[in-house]
Amino acid sequence: MTDENAKPEFVPRPTVGVGPHPEPWPDDDRLDPELLAEGDRRNVVDRYRYWSREAIVADLDPRRHSFHVAVENWEHDLNIGTLVRNANAFLAAEVHIVGKKRWNRRGAMVTDRYQHVRHHPTIEGFVEWASAEGLAIVGVDNLPGSQPFESVDLPADCVLLFGQEGPGLSDVAREHVEQLCSISQFGSTRSINAGVASGIAMYTWLQQHVL
């Protein structure tokens, strides 16, 4: 029998990362001497423990997928950090910030160190860049006429464009999207968080082209 009044056993939270590497250190140019000496507590997968930032980026670059993600940032959207973190997790080619250059990096959990981020001051400049790169612009917004992700085929080479949290895609952005997609919802809320939406959209692309 168990004592219903007994306090649950305390289980300490596991320590993230690894401590200093035992000597002698491996002879590997990818490894960072400072991390080897002090330990590596970064938010990276185990295979990248002790690797320098430059080595991690160089290893990721040849494997990046052919989709990009972009977000309009006219009012300093606080969800951009989450979008960048999702882009790193799903290995997007690049993240594009359209509008204001500054954004809150806290939500990215330093993943922006390993993810290419490009700034476009205007939506017109972004559209011109995408056209030159041969990338279809896929707008993500629950506007009239948008097609649910489960009913469309996403281009292999594309940019998933997200609007500002709240107002959504700007009028100018809507004029330039080649495809407009939405995420099916079943509750009472009109929309979902832009950071969450970005993760769903990226995973949908992966399901169609990678998984």
Helices and strands as residue ranges (DSSP letters): H 33-38, G 46-48, H 53-60, G 61-63, E 67-73, H 80-89, E 95-99, G 106-108, G 111-113, E 117-120, H 123-132, E 136-140, E 147-148, G 149-151, E 158-162, H 171-176, E 179-182, H 194-209
